[in-house]
């Protein structure tokens, strides 16, 4: 499992550091962006909401607060006078 934000300070001659420099360049980063690997099941489920083509589309229903805020504005996006 990856470190996910944990860092170690090492000497540049460290074998681990040299391995990272040799094998984890920009191409590997771009591949990881195209094919992300979730940290755990919960992260994978959350990401599935945004994954292109990942399952059935979900309808996002705005909260009551958003609906109330929209109702307070005029069609031009400005609040009515007196509010």
For each residue, the residues with C-beta under 8 A, 3 or more apart:
1: 4
2: 37 39
3: 6 7
4: 1 39
5:
6: 3
7: 3
8:
9:
10: 14 16 17
11: 14 17
12: 17
13: 17 18
14: 10 11 17 18
15: 18 19
16: 10 19 20
17: 10 11 12 13 14 20 21
18: 13 14 15 21 22
19: 15 16 22 23
20: 16 17 23 24
21: 17 18 24
22: 18 19
23: 19 20 28
24: 20 21 28 29
25: 28 29
26: 29 30
27: 30 31
28: 23 24 25 31 32
29: 24 25 26 32 33
30: 26 27 33 34
31: 27 28 34 35
32: 28 29 35 36 37
33: 29 30 36
34: 30 31
35: 31 32
36: 32 33 47
37: 2 32
38: 41 43 44 47
39: 2 4 43
40: 43 44
41: 38 44 45
42: 45 46
43: 38 39 40 46 47
44: 38 40 41 47 48
45: 41 42 48 49
46: 42 43 49
47: 36 38 43 44 50 51 54
48: 44 45 51 54 55
49: 45 46 54 58
50: 47 54
51: 47 48 54 55
52:
53:
54: 47 48 49 50 51
55: 48 51
56:
57:
58: 49
59:
60:
61:
62: 66 67
63: 66 67
64: 67 68
65: 68 69
66: 62 63 69 70
67: 62 63 64 70 71
68: 64 65 71 72
69: 65 66 72 73
70: 66 67 73
71: 67 68
72: 68 69 79 80 83
73: 69 70 77 78 79 80
74: 77 78 79 80
75:
76:
77: 73 74
78: 73 74
79: 72 73 74 83
80: 72 73 74 83
81:
82:
83: 72 79 80
